[in-house]
Amino acid sequence: MASPLVVTQDYGYVLGTLLLSSVLNFYHGALVGTERKAAGVPYPNAYATDAEASTDIKKYRFNCAQRAHQNYLENLPTFLVTSAIAGLQYPIPTAVMGVVWCAGRLVYAKGYINSTVEQKGAGRYKGSWFLLAQIGLLGVSCYNVYGMIMG
């Protein structure tokens, strides 16, 4: 049996968090570019070597910025898909989890970049609470999909 897909006005909040994640992606790119320039790592090198990064804090910070951005890109598809699905039935809670996710990703990146060589990037754990929002979005998405399939 077919059922119409109704998107409420509150779904706009979900779309707002999706847009925020795009802005955050640009911010990550700017962080990487700034750290690349400061470290003097030429294109097309994705990272400074381990030998360089272990003796030059600027190169280490660049590697951390690059890794934080890569980790962001690894998690972004899950965030986008689960937000789109979860928001169909629960737009406000989804938007709240989306803002929490974006804030956590920002803290993750800043913590990672500001870690010392001795900390081995442990500053990223300061923002690892983004995973709580990501797991919440996954749970609500599964619930929504189950409800749609089972009727």
C-alpha positions in Angstrom: 0.0 0.0 0.0 1.4 3.4 -1.0 1.4 6.3 1.4 2.2 9.9 0.7 5.4 11.4 1.9 4.5 14.5 3.8 7.3 16.9 4.8 6.3 19.3 7.5 7.5 22.9 7.8 9.6 21.8 10.8 11.7 19.7 8.3 13.3 23.0 7.5 15.2 22.8 10.7 16.7 19.5 9.5 17.6 21.1 6.2 19.3 23.9 8.2 21.5 21.4 10.0 22.4 19.7 6.7 23.4 23.1 5.4 25.4 23.8 8.6 27.3 20.6 8.0 28.3 22.0 4.5 29.5 25.2 6.1 31.5 23.1 8.6 33.1 21.2 5.7 34.3 24.5 4.2 35.6 25.5 7.6 37.6 22.2 7.7 39.0 22.9 4.3 40.1 26.4 5.5 41.8 24.9 8.5 43.7 22.5 6.4 44.7 25.2 3.9 45.9 27.5 6.7 47.9 24.8 8.4 49.3 23.6 5.0 50.6 27.1 4.3 52.1 27.5 7.8 53.8 24.2 7.5 55.0 24.7 4.0 53.7 21.3 2.8 53.4 21.5 -1.0 50.7 20.1 -3.1 50.0 17.3 -4.0 51.3 15.9 -0.7 48.4 14.9 1.5 50.5 14.8 4.6 54.0 15.7 6.0 56.1 12.6 6.6 56.2 11.1 10.1 59.9 12.2 10.4 58.9 15.8 9.6 55.9 15.9 11.8 57.7 14.5 14.8 60.2 17.3 14.8 58.2 20.3 13.4 55.0 21.3 15.3 53.7 23.1 12.2 53.9 20.0 10.1 52.3 18.0 12.9 49.4 20.5 13.2 48.9 20.2 9.4 48.7 16.4 9.6 46.2 16.7 12.5 44.1 19.2 10.5 44.2 17.0 7.5 43.2 13.9 9.5 40.4 15.7 11.3 39.0 16.8 7.9 39.3 13.2 6.5 37.5 11.8 9.6 34.8 14.4 9.1 34.4 13.3 5.5 34.3 9.7 6.6 31.4 10.4 9.0 29.5 12.9 6.9 27.5 10.5 4.7 26.2 8.7 7.7 25.1 12.0 9.2 23.4 13.2 6.0 21.5 10.0 5.4 20.4 9.4 8.9 19.4 13.1 9.4 17.3 12.9 6.2 15.5 9.8 7.3 15.1 10.6 11.0 13.8 14.1 10.3 10.8 12.8 8.3 9.0 11.8 11.4 11.0 13.6 14.2 12.3 16.9 12.7 12.9 18.8 15.9 14.8 16.1 17.7 16.7 15.4 14.5 17.7 19.0 14.1 18.9 19.2 17.8 21.0 16.0 17.2 22.3 17.6 14.0 23.5 20.8 15.9 25.1 18.6 18.6 26.8 16.6 15.8 28.2 19.7 14.1 29.3 21.2 17.4 31.1 18.0 18.3 32.8 17.9 15.0 34.1 21.4 15.4 35.4 20.6 18.9 36.9 17.4 17.5 38.8 19.3 14.8 40.1 22.1 17.1 41.1 19.6 19.8 43.0 17.5 17.2 44.8 20.4 15.7 45.8 21.8 19.1 47.2 18.5 20.4 50.9 18.2 21.0 53.1 15.6 19.4 53.3 13.8 22.7 49.5 13.6 23.0 49.3 11.9 19.6 46.2 13.8 18.6 44.3 13.0 21.8 42.7 16.4 21.8 40.2 15.0 19.3 38.6 13.1 22.1 37.2 16.4 23.5 34.7 16.4 20.6 34.1 12.6 20.4 30.6 13.2 21.9 29.5 13.9 18.3 29.1 10.1 18.2 26.2 10.2 20.7 24.3 12.3 18.2 25.3 10.1 15.3 24.2 6.9 17.1 20.9 8.7 18.1 20.3 9.6 14.5 21.0 6.0 13.4 18.5 4.7 16.0 15.7 7.1 15.0 16.4 6.3 11.3 16.1 2.6 11.9 12.9 3.1 13.9 11.4 5.2 11.0 12.4 2.7 8.3 11.0 -0.2 10.4 7.7 1.7 10.8 7.5 2.4 7.1 8.1 -1.2 6.2 5.8 -2.7 8.8 3.1 -0.1 8.4 
